[in-house]
Amino acid sequence: MAEPAAKKQKIEEEATEAAPEKADEPEVEQEKDAVDSKGVKLKEKVTFLTADTTLNVVVSSNSNLLLPLSDGGIRHLLAGARTNVGLKSGRYMFEAKMVEQVARADEGNKPQP
C-alpha cells in the first residue's frame, strides 16, 4: 500500500487571498417600507368607551389606563373594553403595556413560573 499524499497546512494568507472582498460594498435593504396611507385621518382622540367595558373594569381618571376589580370571586372574570375606533384590512401596530401584576393572598403559596 502506498502512503497517502501529504497534506498542506492552511495558512492565513492563502485564506485571505481566496476570499472575495465584499466588505466595501454596502448592504442592500431587503425589506421595503409600506406605502403611505391615503385614507382619512382620525378626527377625534382614541379613547375607551366606558359603556362598552365589562362590569369589572374601572377606567382611571386620565382614561388611558384600565383597572380590573379584584375583590373576592370577581377576580376570576375576564376584564375587557372597546375603543371608539375600528380597524379594517391593512397593517396596524398597537402597543399594550402590563403596568402591575398583583399576587393574590390565596395564590401566595403556589410556585411562580
CNS distance restraints for C-alpha pairs under 8 A (distance, minus, plus):
assign (resid  10 and name CA) (resid  14 and name CA) 7.32 0.50 0.50
assign (resid  10 and name CA) (resid  15 and name CA) 7.78 0.50 0.50
assign (resid  11 and name CA) (resid  15 and name CA) 6.77 0.50 0.50
assign (resid  12 and name CA) (resid  16 and name CA) 6.37 0.50 0.50
assign (resid  13 and name CA) (resid  17 and name CA) 6.26 0.50 0.50
assign (resid  14 and name CA) (resid  18 and name CA) 6.22 0.50 0.50
assign (resid  15 and name CA) (resid  19 and name CA) 6.30 0.50 0.50
assign (resid  46 and name CA) (resid  83 and name CA) 6.77 0.50 0.50
assign (resid  46 and name CA) (resid  84 and name CA) 6.16 0.50 0.50
assign (resid  46 and name CA) (resid  85 and name CA) 6.48 0.50 0.50
assign (resid  47 and name CA) (resid  63 and name CA) 7.12 0.50 0.50
assign (resid  47 and name CA) (resid  64 and name CA) 7.23 0.50 0.50
assign (resid  47 and name CA) (resid  83 and name CA) 5.54 0.50 0.50
assign (resid  47 and name CA) (resid  84 and name CA) 5.99 0.50 0.50
assign (resid  48 and name CA) (resid  63 and name CA) 7.14 0.50 0.50
assign (resid  48 and name CA) (resid  64 and name CA) 7.59 0.50 0.50
assign (resid  48 and name CA) (resid  81 and name CA) 6.76 0.50 0.50
assign (resid  48 and name CA) (resid  82 and name CA) 5.84 0.50 0.50
assign (resid  48 and name CA) (resid  83 and name CA) 4.29 0.50 0.50
assign (resid  48 and name CA) (resid  84 and name CA) 6.38 0.50 0.50
assign (resid  49 and name CA) (resid  53 and name CA) 6.81 0.50 0.50
assign (resid  49 and name CA) (resid  81 and name CA) 7.17 0.50 0.50
assign (resid  49 and name CA) (resid  82 and name CA) 5.92 0.50 0.50
assign (resid  49 and name CA) (resid  83 and name CA) 5.42 0.50 0.50
assign (resid  49 and name CA) (resid  84 and name CA) 6.21 0.50 0.50
assign (resid  50 and name CA) (resid  59 and name CA) 7.28 0.50 0.50
assign (resid  50 and name CA) (resid  81 and name CA) 7.72 0.50 0.50
assign (resid  52 and name CA) (resid  81 and name CA) 5.99 0.50 0.50
assign (resid  52 and name CA) (resid  82 and name CA) 5.87 0.50 0.50
assign (resid  53 and name CA) (resid  57 and name CA) 6.26 0.50 0.50
assign (resid  53 and name CA) (resid  79 and name CA) 7.75 0.50 0.50
assign (resid  53 and name CA) (resid  80 and name CA) 5.77 0.50 0.50
assign (resid  53 and name CA) (resid  81 and name CA) 4.15 0.50 0.50
assign (resid  53 and name CA) (resid  82 and name CA) 6.45 0.50 0.50
assign (resid  54 and name CA) (resid  79 and name CA) 5.87 0.50 0.50
assign (resid  54 and name CA) (resid  80 and name CA) 5.59 0.50 0.50
assign (resid  54 and name CA) (resid  81 and name CA) 6.45 0.50 0.50
assign (resid  55 and name CA) (resid  79 and name CA) 7.83 0.50 0.50
assign (resid  56 and name CA) (resid  68 and name CA) 5.60 0.50 0.50
assign (resid  56 and name CA) (resid  69 and name CA) 5.15 0.50 0.50
assign (resid  56 and name CA) (resid  74 and name CA) 7.21 0.50 0.50
assign (resid  56 and name CA) (resid  77 and name CA) 7.74 0.50 0.50
assign (resid  56 and name CA) (resid  79 and name CA) 6.07 0.50 0.50
assign (resid  57 and name CA) (resid  66 and name CA) 6.57 0.50 0.50
assign (resid  57 and name CA) (resid  67 and name CA) 5.72 0.50 0.50
assign (resid  57 and name CA) (resid  68 and name CA) 4.61 0.50 0.50
assign (resid  57 and name CA) (resid  69 and name CA) 6.20 0.50 0.50
assign (resid  57 and name CA) (resid  79 and name CA) 5.91 0.50 0.50
assign (resid  57 and name CA) (resid  80 and name CA) 6.99 0.50 0.50
assign (resid  57 and name CA) (resid  81 and name CA) 7.70 0.50 0.50
assign (resid  58 and name CA) (resid  66 and name CA) 5.89 0.50 0.50
assign (resid  58 and name CA) (resid  67 and name CA) 5.10 0.50 0.50
assign (resid  58 and name CA) (resid  68 and name CA) 6.12 0.50 0.50
assign (resid  58 and name CA) (resid  69 and name CA) 7.14 0.50 0.50
assign (resid  59 and name CA) (resid  63 and name CA) 5.71 0.50 0.50
assign (resid  59 and name CA) (resid  64 and name CA) 7.59 0.50 0.50
assign (resid  59 and name CA) (resid  65 and name CA) 6.18 0.50 0.50
assign (resid  59 and name CA) (resid  66 and name CA) 4.79 0.50 0.50
assign (resid  59 and name CA) (resid  67 and name CA) 6.25 0.50 0.50
assign (resid  60 and name CA) (resid  64 and name CA) 6.90 0.50 0.50
assign (resid  60 and name CA) (resid  65 and name CA) 5.43 0.50 0.50
assign (resid  60 and name CA) (resid  66 and name CA) 6.07 0.50 0.50
assign (resid  60 and name CA) (resid  67 and name CA) 7.08 0.50 0.50
assign (resid  68 and name CA) (resid  75 and name CA) 7.68 0.50 0.50
assign (resid  68 and name CA) (resid  79 and name CA) 6.11 0.50 0.50
assign (resid  69 and name CA) (resid  74 and name CA) 6.90 0.50 0.50
assign (resid  69 and name CA) (resid  75 and name CA) 6.35 0.50 0.50
assign (resid  70 and name CA) (resid  74 and name CA) 6.04 0.50 0.50
assign (resid  70 and name CA) (resid  75 and name CA) 4.21 0.50 0.50
assign (resid  71 and name CA) (resid  75 and name CA) 6.01 0.50 0.50
assign (resid  73 and name CA) (resid  77 and name CA) 7.87 0.50 0.50
assign (resid 103 and name CA) (resid 107 and name CA) 6.68 0.50 0.50
assign (resid 103 and name CA) (resid 108 and name CA) 6.59 0.50 0.50
assign (resid 104 and name CA) (resid 108 and name CA) 6.40 0.50 0.50
